[in-house]
Amino acid sequence: EIVLTQSPGTLSLSPGERATLSCRANQSIKSGYLAWYQHIPGQAPRLLIYGASTRATGIPDRFSGGGSGTDFTLTISRLEPEDFAVYYCQQYGTSPRLTFGGGTKVEIK
Amino acid sequence: EVQLVESGGGLVKPGGSLTLSCGVSGFTFTTYAMNWVRQAPGKGLEWVSYISSSSSFIHYADSVRGRFTISRDNTKNSLLLQMNSLRDEDTGIYYCARDFSSSWRPSMLDYWGRGILVTVSS
């Protein structure tokens, strides 16, 4: 089973700053089948990125994804107030089971 | 507008049963695979189950296999999750989510509901 480890657990930043989130897999993820989600408690999670780097419909271009193999990143170029949330990576490259990372909370400093 | 609304949650005793429903609108339900994902209190997201558009392919997480049953009623635009032999560790918010692709296995999840709380406690 692919295990995803996200770091850091919490990121304390100010609006306007750049956020870089990491997602590391214990084995290579086939064809970059890696997605990122934003989750604000009490709301529905939102798909941000799929295929490691493709923005989902309606996602602002301040969100970008990158990486391949076992190391992936989500970058938010300039944090807006609505971006403070928990972010999860998720793989869908192998077996018929999805796995999520443990999440990174981006909080206001 | 795509909408997914979960219902059927509540308090149940260990060993008990509960059935969750997810009503959808705003898209052609019959052409999309669907998933259930849950979140235990203070924890991250955990995928639970997948069902293809025609119900031909069904998959479960190891933690629920043999106890949970996913199904869908394409005539009612409804996704179901029958949960039996519930345990304390099944407590959490349960989300239904639409699968982005039409395949035999789950992929990325492009629309989610707001979730429904299930509490397993004596």
gemmi code that builds the backbone of each chain (N, CA, C; Angstrom):
import gemmi

chains = {
    "A": [
        ("GLU", (0.849, -1.196, 0.000), (0.000, 0.000, 0.000), (0.884, 1.245, 0.000)),
        ("ILE", (0.468, 2.219, -0.790), (1.220, 3.478, -0.830), (0.844, 4.331, 0.380)),
        ("VAL", (1.847, 4.747, 1.122), (1.661, 5.632, 2.276), (2.157, 7.027, 1.888)),
        ("LEU", (1.340, 8.023, 2.150), (1.686, 9.414, 1.843), (1.960, 10.166, 3.140)),
        ("THR", (3.105, 10.831, 3.196), (3.490, 11.611, 4.368), (3.546, 13.080, 3.989)),
        ("GLN", (2.739, 13.890, 4.651), (2.706, 15.314, 4.353), (3.498, 16.090, 5.402)),
        ("SER", (4.173, 17.124, 4.932), (4.911, 18.000, 5.852), (4.874, 19.432, 5.345)),
        ("PRO", (4.955, 20.402, 6.268), (4.872, 20.193, 7.709), (3.438, 19.873, 8.133)),
        ("GLY", (3.251, 19.539, 9.403), (1.901, 19.294, 9.895), (1.090, 20.577, 9.944)),
        ("THR", (1.769, 21.648, 10.343), (1.137, 22.965, 10.399), (2.085, 24.000, 9.823)),
        ("LEU", (1.519, 24.920, 9.054), (2.284, 26.001, 8.446), (1.645, 27.321, 8.891)),
        ("SER", (2.399, 28.147, 9.596), (1.872, 29.428, 10.093), (2.408, 30.549, 9.223)),
        ("LEU", (1.533, 31.179, 8.473), (1.936, 32.207, 7.523), (0.948, 33.376, 7.559)),
        ("SER", (1.361, 34.476, 6.961), (0.517, 35.668, 6.880), (-0.078, 35.783, 5.484)),
        ("PRO", (-1.239, 36.420, 5.354), (-1.790, 36.667, 4.014), (-0.764, 37.368, 3.131)),
        ("GLY", (-0.691, 36.933, 1.880), (0.268, 37.498, 0.941), (1.568, 36.699, 0.839)),
        ("GLU", (1.815, 35.847, 1.831), (3.031, 35.029, 1.806), (2.846, 33.800, 0.913)),
        ("ARG", (3.950, 33.161, 0.622), (3.965, 31.960, -0.216), (3.951, 30.737, 0.681)),
        ("ALA", (3.146, 29.741, 0.305), (3.064, 28.492, 1.055), (3.554, 27.349, 0.175)),
        ("THR", (4.431, 26.524, 0.740), (4.917, 25.340, 0.036), (4.656, 24.116, 0.897)),
        ("LEU", (3.830, 23.213, 0.375), (3.439, 22.014, 1.099), (4.043, 20.807, 0.412)),
        ("SER", (4.469, 19.840, 1.212), (5.132, 18.657, 0.683), (4.306, 17.398, 0.906)),
        ("CYS", (4.392, 16.491, -0.041), (3.732, 15.185, 0.041), (4.724, 14.159, -0.490)),
        ("ARG", (5.121, 13.223, 0.374), (6.104, 12.223, -0.008), (5.486, 10.835, 0.085)),
        ("ALA", (5.715, 10.012, -0.944), (5.178, 8.652, -0.987), (6.282, 7.641, -0.687)),
        ("ASN", (5.894, 6.506, -0.148), (6.868, 5.468, 0.200), (7.237, 4.610, -1.010)),
        ("GLN", (6.566, 4.825, -2.133), (6.938, 4.202, -3.394), (6.449, 5.097, -4.526)),
        ("SER", (7.035, 4.898, -5.686), (6.727, 5.772, -6.808), (5.242, 5.707, -7.186)),
        ("ILE", (4.667, 6.875, -7.429), (3.257, 6.949, -7.824), (3.176, 6.940, -9.347)),
        ("LYS", (2.503, 5.951, -9.839), (2.395, 5.720, -11.283), (1.812, 6.934, -12.005)),
        ("SER", (2.510, 7.360, -13.056), (2.003, 8.396, -13.965), (1.580, 9.689, -13.268)),
        ("GLY", (2.182, 9.960, -12.113), (1.832, 11.199, -11.421), (0.402, 11.275, -11.002)),
        ("TYR", (-0.206, 10.148, -10.659), (-1.615, 10.126, -10.251), (-1.740, 10.602, -8.801)),
        ("LEU", (-1.548, 11.915, -8.658), (-1.536, 12.530, -7.335), (-2.459, 13.754, -7.378)),
        ("ALA", (-3.341, 13.866, -6.394), (-4.277, 14.984, -6.327), (-4.104, 15.733, -5.012)),
        ("TRP", (-4.523, 16.978, -5.008), (-4.516, 17.815, -3.802), (-5.927, 18.353, -3.564)),
        ("TYR", (-6.302, 18.401, -2.287), (-7.608, 18.910, -1.890), (-7.447, 19.970, -0.808)),
        ("GLN", (-8.389, 20.895, -0.798), (-8.492, 21.890, 0.265), (-9.728, 21.551, 1.089)),
        ("HIS", (-9.591, 21.594, 2.421), (-10.730, 21.312, 3.263), (-10.831, 22.341, 4.380)),
        ("ILE", (-11.917, 23.064, 4.367), (-12.260, 23.964, 5.463), (-13.294, 23.240, 6.308)),
        ("PRO", (-13.032, 23.023, 7.597), (-13.966, 22.273, 8.453), (-15.387, 22.800, 8.336)),
        ("GLY", (-16.326, 21.860, 8.185), (-17.724, 22.229, 8.047), (-18.156, 22.404, 6.607)),
        ("GLN", (-17.170, 22.393, 5.711), (-17.485, 22.523, 4.291), (-17.090, 21.251, 3.541)),
        ("ALA", (-17.528, 21.161, 2.300), (-17.125, 20.043, 1.459), (-15.680, 20.219, 1.030)),
        ("PRO", (-14.871, 19.168, 1.074), (-13.529, 19.261, 0.508), (-13.600, 19.665, -0.963)),
        ("ARG", (-12.532, 20.324, -1.436), (-12.509, 20.830, -2.802), (-11.273, 20.312, -3.516)),
        ("LEU", (-11.467, 19.754, -4.710), (-10.351, 19.299, -5.530), (-9.618, 20.502, -6.092)),
        ("LEU", (-8.311, 20.572, -5.858), (-7.491, 21.669, -6.365), (-6.670, 21.260, -7.590)),
        ("ILE", (-5.965, 20.152, -7.455), (-4.976, 19.718, -8.433), (-5.140, 18.225, -8.663)),
        ("TYR", (-5.005, 17.770, -9.912), (-4.935, 16.352, -10.209), (-3.845, 16.120, -11.244)),
        ("GLY", (-3.447, 14.853, -11.384), (-2.332, 14.567, -12.282), (-1.065, 15.288, -11.868)),
        ("ALA", (-0.955, 15.538, -10.578), (0.188, 16.209, -9.935), (0.269, 17.712, -10.211)),
        ("SER", (-0.188, 18.160, -11.400), (0.052, 19.565, -11.735), (-1.090, 20.250, -12.482)),
        ("THR", (-2.182, 19.571, -12.739), (-3.293, 20.157, -13.491), (-4.316, 20.754, -12.529)),
        ("ARG", (-4.590, 22.046, -12.682), (-5.584, 22.678, -11.828), (-6.985, 22.224, -12.209)),
        ("ALA", (-7.799, 21.956, -11.194), (-9.193, 21.587, -11.440), (-9.969, 22.817, -11.898)),
        ("THR", (-11.150, 22.591, -12.413), (-11.985, 23.667, -12.930), (-12.245, 24.728, -11.866)),
        ("GLY", (-11.988, 25.982, -12.235), (-12.305, 27.092, -11.345), (-11.277, 27.382, -10.272)),
        ("ILE", (-10.179, 26.667, -10.254), (-9.144, 26.877, -9.221), (-8.225, 28.019, -9.657)),
        ("PRO", (-8.018, 29.011, -8.794), (-7.180, 30.162, -9.157), (-5.749, 29.751, -9.463)),
        ("ASP", (-5.081, 30.543, -10.303), (-3.727, 30.160, -10.729), (-2.668, 30.429, -9.663)),
        ("ARG", (-3.058, 30.931, -8.503), (-2.076, 31.030, -7.414), (-1.773, 29.651, -6.817)),
        ("PHE", (-2.623, 28.662, -7.144), (-2.380, 27.281, -6.720), (-1.639, 26.551, -7.839)),
        ("SER", (-0.527, 25.898, -7.482), (0.181, 25.114, -8.477), (0.725, 23.851, -7.834)),
        ("GLY", (0.775, 22.792, -8.633), (1.296, 21.523, -8.151), (2.466, 21.077, -8.987)),
        ("GLY", (3.354, 20.317, -8.367), (4.512, 19.823, -9.085), (5.034, 18.548, -8.459)),
        ("GLY", (6.058, 18.005, -9.115), (6.696, 16.806, -8.586), (6.391, 15.576, -9.413)),
        ("SER", (7.094, 14.504, -9.071), (6.909, 13.221, -9.745), (7.538, 12.126, -8.898)),
        ("GLY", (7.257, 10.885, -9.274), (7.850, 9.771, -8.543), (7.322, 9.671, -7.129)),
        ("THR", (8.134, 10.066, -6.164), (7.744, 9.972, -4.760), (7.608, 11.333, -4.069)),
        ("ASP", (7.979, 12.407, -4.733), (7.979, 13.724, -4.089), (7.137, 14.740, -4.855)),
        ("PHE", (6.172, 15.305, -4.150), (5.215, 16.227, -4.764), (5.062, 17.461, -3.884)),
        ("THR", (4.736, 18.582, -4.526), (4.519, 19.816, -3.775), (3.268, 20.533, -4.260)),
        ("LEU", (2.649, 21.222, -3.332), (1.571, 22.163, -3.631), (2.073, 23.531, -3.203)),
        ("THR", (2.008, 24.489, -4.110), (2.440, 25.847, -3.810), (1.271, 26.807, -3.964)),
        ("ILE", (1.126, 27.663, -2.961), (0.149, 28.760, -3.046), (0.996, 30.024, -3.110)),
        ("SER", (0.969, 30.703, -4.233), (1.943, 31.774, -4.476), (1.766, 32.958, -3.521)),
        ("ARG", (0.524, 33.362, -3.295), (0.237, 34.464, -2.368), (-1.047, 34.117, -1.631)),
        ("LEU", (-0.919, 33.887, -0.344), (-2.070, 33.441, 0.429), (-3.159, 34.510, 0.527)),
        ("GLU", (-4.373, 34.093, 0.198), (-5.552, 34.925, 0.410), (-6.234, 34.463, 1.701)),
        ("PRO", (-7.047, 35.325, 2.326), (-7.710, 34.924, 3.586), (-8.481, 33.619, 3.484)),
        ("GLU", (-9.080, 33.354, 2.319), (-9.880, 32.130, 2.165), (-9.033, 30.870, 1.959)),
        ("ASP", (-7.708, 31.022, 1.887), (-6.829, 29.868, 1.660), (-6.408, 29.178, 2.951)),
        ("PHE", (-6.745, 29.760, 4.095), (-6.340, 29.140, 5.354), (-7.276, 27.967, 5.626)),
        ("ALA", (-6.694, 26.779, 5.579), (-7.475, 25.553, 5.553), (-6.530, 24.380, 5.770)),
        ("VAL", (-7.080, 23.163, 5.672), (-6.256, 21.958, 5.713), (-6.145, 21.419, 4.282)),
        ("TYR", (-4.948, 21.000, 3.918), (-4.692, 20.501, 2.574), (-4.256, 19.043, 2.639)),
        ("TYR", (-4.847, 18.240, 1.757), (-4.537, 16.818, 1.701), (-4.046, 16.440, 0.307)),
        ("CYS", (-3.042, 15.566, 0.271), (-2.697, 14.930, -0.993), (-3.345, 13.550, -1.002)),
        ("GLN", (-3.523, 13.013, -2.203), (-4.196, 11.722, -2.378), (-3.647, 11.053, -3.625)),
        ("GLN", (-3.344, 9.763, -3.537), (-2.857, 9.048, -4.709), (-3.932, 8.131, -5.264)),
        ("TYR", (-3.906, 7.958, -6.588), (-4.852, 7.058, -7.246), (-4.147, 6.267, -8.339)),
        ("GLY", (-2.835, 6.029, -8.123), (-2.016, 5.441, -9.170), (-1.990, 3.934, -9.224)),
        ("THR", (-2.147, 3.283, -8.076), (-2.029, 1.830, -8.085), (-3.330, 1.232, -7.601)),
        ("SER", (-3.305, 0.203, -6.964), (-4.408, -0.621, -6.492), (-5.761, 0.099, -6.481)),
        ("PRO", (-6.827, -0.680, -6.429), (-8.151, -0.053, -6.415), (-8.511, 0.545, -5.060)),
        ("ARG", (-7.548, 1.128, -4.383), (-7.822, 1.789, -3.112), (-7.116, 3.126, -3.120)),
        ("LEU", (-7.827, 4.139, -2.664), (-7.242, 5.465, -2.568), (-6.587, 5.625, -1.208)),
        ("THR", (-5.507, 6.402, -1.173), (-4.933, 6.767, 0.120), (-4.698, 8.265, 0.157)),
        ("PHE", (-4.891, 8.832, 1.331), (-4.684, 10.253, 1.570), (-3.491, 10.441, 2.493)),
        ("GLY", (-2.841, 11.587, 2.362), (-1.851, 11.976, 3.343), (-2.541, 12.455, 4.605)),
        ("GLY", (-1.741, 12.700, 5.635), (-2.295, 13.099, 6.923), (-2.753, 14.542, 6.996)),
        ("GLY", (-2.419, 15.347, 5.996), (-2.869, 16.733, 5.940), (-1.855, 17.731, 6.447)),
        ("THR", (-1.905, 18.925, 5.884), (-1.138, 20.079, 6.365), (-2.123, 21.210, 6.637)),
        ("LYS", (-2.088, 21.717, 7.854), (-2.953, 22.836, 8.200), (-2.204, 24.133, 7.930)),
        ("VAL", (-2.782, 25.000, 7.124), (-2.215, 26.317, 6.873), (-3.012, 27.305, 7.715)),
        ("GLU", (-2.342, 27.872, 8.719), (-3.022, 28.767, 9.656), (-2.454, 30.166, 9.578)),
        ("ILE", (-3.247, 31.109, 10.047), (-2.840, 32.511, 10.029), (-1.848, 32.766, 11.158)),
        ("LYS", (-0.723, 33.356, 10.777), (0.311, 33.660, 11.761), (-0.053, 34.902, 12.564)),
    ],
    "B": [
        ("GLU", (-25.860, 23.326, -11.175), (-24.873, 23.237, -10.106), (-24.860, 21.818, -9.528)),
        ("VAL", (-23.670, 21.261, -9.432), (-23.524, 19.924, -8.862), (-23.755, 19.991, -7.351)),
        ("GLN", (-24.622, 19.117, -6.853), (-24.876, 19.055, -5.419), (-24.916, 17.611, -4.961)),
        ("LEU", (-24.318, 17.349, -3.808), (-24.362, 16.043, -3.161), (-24.745, 16.282, -1.704)),
        ("VAL", (-25.777, 15.595, -1.242), (-26.266, 15.808, 0.114), (-26.418, 14.466, 0.819)),
        ("GLU", (-25.633, 14.315, 1.890), (-25.674, 13.083, 2.678), (-26.785, 13.147, 3.732)),
        ("SER", (-27.320, 11.983, 4.061), (-28.323, 11.898, 5.120), (-28.255, 10.524, 5.764)),
        ("GLY", (-28.939, 10.378, 6.916), (-29.019, 9.082, 7.556), (-28.074, 8.870, 8.710)),
        ("GLY", (-27.267, 9.855, 9.027), (-26.333, 9.693, 10.127), (-27.024, 9.744, 11.479)),
        ("GLY", (-26.227, 9.564, 12.525), (-26.789, 9.626, 13.867), (-25.986, 8.811, 14.849)),
        ("LEU", (-26.594, 8.573, 16.010), (-25.963, 7.819, 17.088), (-26.409, 6.360, 17.029)),
        ("VAL", (-25.449, 5.457, 17.099), (-25.763, 4.027, 17.075), (-24.827, 3.315, 18.042)),
        ("LYS", (-25.304, 2.249, 18.633), (-24.494, 1.484, 19.581), (-23.505, 0.572, 18.860)),
        ("PRO", (-22.399, 0.262, 19.502), (-21.457, -0.706, 18.898), (-22.177, -1.995, 18.554)),
        ("GLY", (-21.867, -2.515, 17.354), (-22.533, -3.712, 16.869), (-23.785, -3.418, 16.086)),
        ("GLY", (-24.233, -2.183, 16.107), (-25.462, -1.805, 15.414), (-25.253, -1.525, 13.937)),
        ("SER", (-26.345, -1.114, 13.297), (-26.335, -0.866, 11.867), (-26.893, 0.519, 11.548)),
        ("LEU", (-26.483, 1.032, 10.408), (-26.945, 2.343, 9.947), (-26.799, 2.373, 8.436)),
        ("THR", (-27.707, 3.052, 7.755), (-27.595, 3.216, 6.312), (-27.524, 4.694, 5.966)),
        ("LEU", (-26.459, 5.079, 5.287), (-26.293, 6.444, 4.808), (-26.786, 6.551, 3.367)),
        ("SER", (-27.336, 7.715, 3.051), (-27.756, 8.010, 1.686), (-27.073, 9.275, 1.200)),
        ("CYS", (-26.905, 9.353, -0.094), (-26.363, 10.564, -0.715), (-27.228, 10.861, -1.935)),
        ("GLY", (-27.958, 11.961, -1.880), (-28.764, 12.379, -3.013), (-27.978, 13.361, -3.858)),
        ("VAL", (-28.026, 13.197, -5.169), (-27.245, 14.054, -6.048), (-28.133, 14.773, -7.041)),
        ("SER", (-27.644, 15.897, -7.520), (-28.340, 16.653, -8.559), (-27.322, 17.494, -9.313)),
        ("GLY", (-27.714, 17.974, -10.492), (-26.850, 18.852, -11.263), (-25.929, 18.145, -12.234)),
        ("PHE", (-25.995, 16.808, -12.297), (-25.214, 16.058, -13.272), (-25.905, 14.723, -13.540)),
        ("THR", (-25.457, 14.054, -14.604), (-26.041, 12.775, -14.986), (-25.439, 11.675, -14.129)),
        ("PHE", (-26.159, 11.306, -13.083), (-25.659, 10.366, -12.071), (-25.210, 9.045, -12.687)),
        ("THR", (-25.933, 8.588, -13.690), (-25.674, 7.259, -14.246), (-24.335, 7.136, -14.958)),
        ("THR", (-23.679, 8.257, -15.228), (-22.414, 8.194, -15.963), (-21.189, 8.374, -15.075)),
        ("TYR", (-21.401, 8.495, -13.771), (-20.276, 8.725, -12.871), (-20.166, 7.646, -11.799)),
        ("ALA", (-18.919, 7.244, -11.528), (-18.636, 6.424, -10.358), (-18.708, 7.301, -9.114)),
        ("MET", (-18.889, 6.671, -7.962), (-19.036, 7.411, -6.716), (-18.220, 6.753, -5.615)),
        ("ASN", (-17.939, 7.538, -4.580), (-17.133, 7.067, -3.451), (-17.725, 7.546, -2.123)),
        ("TRP", (-17.343, 6.835, -1.074), (-17.543, 7.316, 0.294), (-16.161, 7.521, 0.921)),
        ("VAL", (-16.017, 8.624, 1.627), (-14.792, 8.960, 2.341), (-15.209, 9.401, 3.745)),
        ("ARG", (-14.406, 9.078, 4.757), (-14.764, 9.480, 6.114), (-13.610, 10.191, 6.801)),
        ("GLN", (-13.962, 10.858, 7.897), (-12.977, 11.577, 8.692), (-13.301, 11.373, 10.157)),
        ("ALA", (-12.442, 10.648, 10.847), (-12.610, 10.458, 12.292), (-12.299, 11.768, 13.015)),
        ("PRO", (-12.838, 11.957, 14.217), (-12.599, 13.205, 14.955), (-11.119, 13.503, 15.117)),
        ("GLY", (-10.697, 14.676, 14.686), (-9.304, 15.089, 14.830), (-8.334, 14.403, 13.887)),
        ("LYS", (-8.844, 13.622, 12.954), (-7.985, 12.876, 12.036), (-8.147, 13.368, 10.603)),
        ("GLY", (-7.409, 12.758, 9.693), (-7.480, 13.113, 8.294), (-8.539, 12.321, 7.544)),
        ("LEU", (-8.516, 12.449, 6.228), (-9.480, 11.777, 5.383), (-9.095, 10.318, 5.164)),
        ("GLU", (-10.089, 9.455, 5.128), (-9.878, 8.031, 4.869), (-10.892, 7.580, 3.827)),
        ("TRP", (-10.414, 7.054, 2.710), (-11.298, 6.499, 1.702), (-11.964, 5.235, 2.235)),
        ("VAL", (-13.265, 5.075, 1.943), (-14.036, 3.951, 2.465), (-14.446, 2.976, 1.357)),
        ("SER", (-15.027, 3.497, 0.273), (-15.581, 2.575, -0.719), (-15.813, 3.282, -2.040)),
        ("TYR", (-15.875, 2.480, -3.106), (-16.064, 2.952, -4.482), (-17.074, 2.071, -5.187)),
        ("ILE", (-17.897, 2.691, -6.061), (-18.804, 1.935, -6.911), (-18.798, 2.572, -8.296)),
        ("SER", (-18.637, 1.748, -9.318), (-18.621, 2.267, -10.680), (-20.028, 2.689, -11.102)),
        ("SER", (-20.129, 3.333, -12.254), (-21.389, 3.914, -12.696), (-22.502, 2.871, -12.848)),
        ("SER", (-22.117, 1.673, -13.287), (-23.116, 0.620, -13.512), (-23.143, -0.396, -12.377)),
        ("SER", (-22.398, -0.120, -11.319), (-22.269, -1.031, -10.171), (-21.482, -2.297, -10.496)),
        ("SER", (-20.797, -2.324, -11.639), (-20.043, -3.522, -12.025), (-18.776, -3.700, -11.196)),
        ("PHE", (-18.202, -2.599, -10.745), (-16.964, -2.659, -9.969), (-17.195, -1.986, -8.615)),
        ("ILE", (-16.845, -2.699, -7.561), (-17.004, -2.203, -6.196), (-15.736, -2.514, -5.431)),
        ("HIS", (-15.244, -1.550, -4.647), (-14.030, -1.734, -3.854), (-14.247, -1.165, -2.452)),
        ("TYR", (-13.545, -1.749, -1.495), (-13.652, -1.316, -0.097), (-12.281, -1.168, 0.521)),
        ("ALA", (-12.189, -0.290, 1.506), (-11.012, -0.243, 2.352), (-10.996, -1.498, 3.212)),
        ("ASP", (-9.803, -1.950, 3.574), (-9.681, -3.154, 4.395), (-10.421, -2.989, 5.723)),
        ("SER", (-10.455, -1.771, 6.239), (-11.055, -1.514, 7.545), (-12.573, -1.720, 7.582)),
        ("VAL", (-13.220, -1.746, 6.415), (-14.682, -1.873, 6.407), (-15.170, -3.077, 5.598)),
        ("ARG", (-14.250, -3.744, 4.888), (-14.674, -4.859, 4.034), (-15.346, -5.939, 4.877)),
        ("GLY", (-16.483, -6.432, 4.372), (-17.223, -7.461, 5.100), (-18.258, -6.891, 6.056)),
        ("ARG", (-18.175, -5.592, 6.353), (-19.134, -4.961, 7.271), (-19.975, -3.904, 6.555)),
        ("PHE", (-19.382, -3.208, 5.577), (-20.083, -2.147, 4.857), (-20.428, -2.616, 3.447)),
        ("THR", (-21.543, -2.127, 2.930), (-21.949, -2.431, 1.566), (-22.351, -1.146, 0.852)),
        ("ILE", (-21.682, -0.871, -0.249), (-22.021, 0.291, -1.059), (-22.975, -0.144, -2.167)),
        ("SER", (-23.905, 0.717, -2.504), (-24.820, 0.446, -3.615), (-25.329, 1.766, -4.161)),
        ("ARG", (-26.018, 1.690, -5.273), (-26.578, 2.901, -5.858), (-27.903, 2.582, -6.525)),
        ("ASP", (-28.770, 3.559, -6.549), (-30.042, 3.432, -7.245), (-30.058, 4.506, -8.330)),
        ("ASN", (-29.740, 4.104, -9.540), (-29.632, 5.070, -10.625), (-30.986, 5.661, -11.033)),
        ("THR", (-32.071, 5.018, -10.623), (-33.395, 5.567, -10.934), (-33.760, 6.697, -9.975)),
        ("LYS", (-33.094, 6.724, -8.825), (-33.392, 7.745, -7.814), (-32.226, 8.702, -7.590)),
        ("ASN", (-31.189, 8.610, -8.426), (-30.000, 9.464, -8.251), (-29.480, 9.401, -6.813)),
        ("SER", (-29.318, 8.196, -6.313), (-28.978, 8.019, -4.918), (-27.856, 7.012, -4.717)),
        ("LEU", (-26.934, 7.345, -3.822), (-25.835, 6.472, -3.415), (-26.097, 6.050, -1.975)),
        ("LEU", (-25.830, 4.780, -1.679), (-26.101, 4.261, -0.337), (-24.846, 3.633, 0.271)),
        ("LEU", (-24.802, 3.621, 1.600), (-23.766, 2.892, 2.320), (-24.437, 2.206, 3.507)),
        ("GLN", (-24.569, 0.886, 3.394), (-25.113, 0.087, 4.483), (-23.956, -0.295, 5.399)),
        ("MET", (-24.057, 0.106, 6.687), (-22.976, -0.132, 7.639), (-23.483, -1.060, 8.736)),
        ("ASN", (-22.854, -2.234, 8.826), (-23.216, -3.215, 9.848), (-22.058, -3.432, 10.810)),
        ("SER", (-22.343, -4.075, 11.935), (-21.316, -4.403, 12.932), (-20.443, -3.190, 13.242)),
        ("LEU", (-21.086, -2.078, 13.494), (-20.353, -0.829, 13.691), (-19.494, -0.866, 14.944)),
        ("ARG", (-18.350, -0.203, 14.860), (-17.366, -0.134, 15.942), (-17.152, 1.311, 16.347)),
        ("ASP", (-16.572, 1.498, 17.517), (-16.263, 2.854, 17.972), (-15.441, 3.611, 16.927)),
        ("GLU", (-14.505, 2.913, 16.315), (-13.595, 3.563, 15.364), (-14.247, 3.922, 14.030)),
        ("ASP", (-15.505, 3.563, 13.853), (-16.245, 3.998, 12.661), (-16.857, 5.386, 12.849)),
        ("THR", (-16.733, 5.927, 14.046), (-17.241, 7.274, 14.323), (-16.533, 8.300, 13.452)),
        ("GLY", (-17.322, 9.210, 12.881), (-16.732, 10.267, 12.089), (-17.738, 10.913, 11.153)),
        ("ILE", (-17.221, 11.832, 10.359), (-18.040, 12.457, 9.321), (-17.855, 11.657, 8.041)),
        ("TYR", (-18.965, 11.310, 7.404), (-18.940, 10.527, 6.170), (-19.339, 11.425, 5.003)),
        ("TYR", (-18.480, 11.435, 3.982), (-18.691, 12.249, 2.792), (-18.951, 11.354, 1.584)),
        ("CYS", (-19.898, 11.737, 0.757), (-19.973, 11.102, -0.561), (-19.255, 12.015, -1.543)),
        ("ALA", (-18.646, 11.416, -2.537), (-17.838, 12.184, -3.479), (-17.937, 11.588, -4.874)),
        ("ARG", (-18.053, 12.449, -5.853), (-18.111, 11.995, -7.241), (-16.717, 11.705, -7.763)),
        ("ASP", (-16.609, 10.620, -8.529), (-15.322, 10.265, -9.117), (-15.162, 10.973, -10.455)),
        ("PHE", (-13.972, 11.513, -10.689), (-13.706, 12.302, -11.896), (-13.770, 11.461, -13.159)),
        ("SER", (-13.288, 10.223, -13.075), (-13.184, 9.433, -14.301), (-14.144, 8.257, -14.272)),
        ("SER", (-14.377, 7.683, -15.446), (-15.208, 6.486, -15.567), (-14.280, 5.303, -15.811)),
        ("SER", (-14.075, 4.517, -14.777), (-13.100, 3.448, -14.897), (-13.555, 2.272, -14.032)),
        ("TRP", (-12.647, 1.365, -13.785), (-12.961, 0.212, -12.936), (-12.492, 0.435, -11.502)),
        ("ARG", (-11.737, 1.545, -11.283), (-11.245, 1.831, -9.938), (-11.311, 3.333, -9.681)),
        ("PRO", (-11.221, 3.712, -8.397), (-11.373, 5.130, -8.064), (-10.201, 5.968, -8.533)),
        ("SER", (-10.457, 7.252, -8.743), (-9.390, 8.171, -9.140), (-9.471, 9.420, -8.252)),
        ("MET", (-9.486, 10.611, -8.857), (-9.629, 11.793, -8.031), (-11.107, 12.130, -7.899)),
        ("LEU", (-11.419, 12.872, -6.820), (-12.810, 13.106, -6.449), (-13.126, 14.580, -6.663)),
        ("ASP", (-13.968, 14.862, -7.665), (-14.102, 16.260, -8.085), (-15.230, 17.032, -7.419)),
        ("TYR", (-16.207, 16.352, -6.851), (-17.244, 17.032, -6.086), (-17.563, 16.208, -4.848)),
        ("TRP", (-17.772, 16.924, -3.745), (-18.016, 16.288, -2.459), (-19.263, 16.896, -1.818)),
        ("GLY", (-19.904, 16.118, -0.955), (-20.936, 16.667, -0.106), (-20.316, 17.284, 1.141)),
        ("ARG", (-21.168, 17.871, 1.983), (-20.689, 18.490, 3.220), (-20.490, 17.484, 4.336)),
        ("GLY", (-20.993, 16.273, 4.131), (-20.775, 15.221, 5.109), (-21.908, 15.064, 6.111)),
        ("ILE", (-21.936, 13.882, 6.736), (-22.929, 13.567, 7.750), (-22.225, 12.852, 8.896)),
        ("LEU", (-22.608, 13.193, 10.121), (-21.931, 12.647, 11.290), (-22.527, 11.305, 11.700)),
        ("VAL", (-21.638, 10.341, 11.905), (-22.002, 9.038, 12.456), (-21.251, 8.878, 13.772)),
        ("THR", (-21.982, 8.601, 14.827), (-21.375, 8.396, 16.143), (-21.714, 6.997, 16.630)),
        ("VAL", (-20.674, 6.213, 16.881), (-20.849, 4.867, 17.411), (-20.408, 4.885, 18.874)),
        ("SER", (-21.375, 4.724, 19.753), (-21.069, 4.824, 21.182), (-22.174, 4.151, 21.989)),
        ("SER", (-21.766, 3.560, 23.104), (-22.746, 2.939, 23.989), (-23.293, 3.940, 25.001)),
    ],
}
model = gemmi.Model(1)
for chain_id, residues in chains.items():
    chain = gemmi.Chain(chain_id)
    for i, (resn, *xyz) in enumerate(residues, 1):
        res = gemmi.Residue()
        res.name, res.seqid = resn, gemmi.SeqId(i, " ")
        for name, pos in zip(("N", "CA", "C"), xyz):
            atom = gemmi.Atom()
            atom.name, atom.element = name, gemmi.Element(name[0])
            atom.pos, atom.b_iso = gemmi.Position(*pos), 0.0
            res.add_atom(atom)
        chain.add_residue(res)
    model.add_chain(chain)
structure = gemmi.Structure()
structure.add_model(model)
structure.setup_entities()
